[in-house]
Amino acid sequence: MHTPTDSATHINSQLIDIVGLRTCGIFPTGKEPSIRTLRDWTKLRRIPYHKIGRLVYFDPAEVSTHIRTKLKIPARG
């Protein structure tokens, strides 16, 4: 029997495509970036990705960690 944390870790360790990244739950509901924005971030290397042949995949856990640690916007003041 799997606990919820075991299954969440298992799901987050799989590679997904750009549509899956947008809907996987790492972005707040209703505030998901557009596919175009995600493609721009990939092109500019702002989020980590894995290329297999010509296809691009993302690890949601890796992207989430990267966004939380590297893409913070400093507060004004």
RAMO-V603176 format. One record per residue. N is the residue number from 1. PHI is phi in whole degrees, -180 to 180 (999 if undefined). Layout:
n={N/N}
phi={PHI/PHI}
This chain:
n={1/2/3/4/5/6/7/8/9/10/11/12/13/14/15/16/17/18/19/20/21/22/23/24/25/26/27/28/29/30/31/32/33/34/35/36/37/38/39/40/41/42/43/44/45/46/47/48/49/50/51/52/53/54/55/56/57/58/59/60/61/62/63/64/65/66/67/68/69/70/71/72/73/74/75/76/77}
phi={999/-96/-86/-57/-70/-64/-70/-66/-65/-65/-67/-72/-89/-93/-81/-131/-85/-67/-68/-65/-63/-65/-108/-78/106/-83/-105/-61/-60/85/-120/-67/-68/-70/-62/-61/-62/-62/-65/-63/-61/-66/-61/-85/60/-84/-127/-73/-148/-127/-103/-122/68/-97/-92/-112/-128/-129/-101/-55/-65/-66/-65/-60/-62/-63/-64/-67/-100/-107/-106/-76/-98/-65/-72/-80/132}
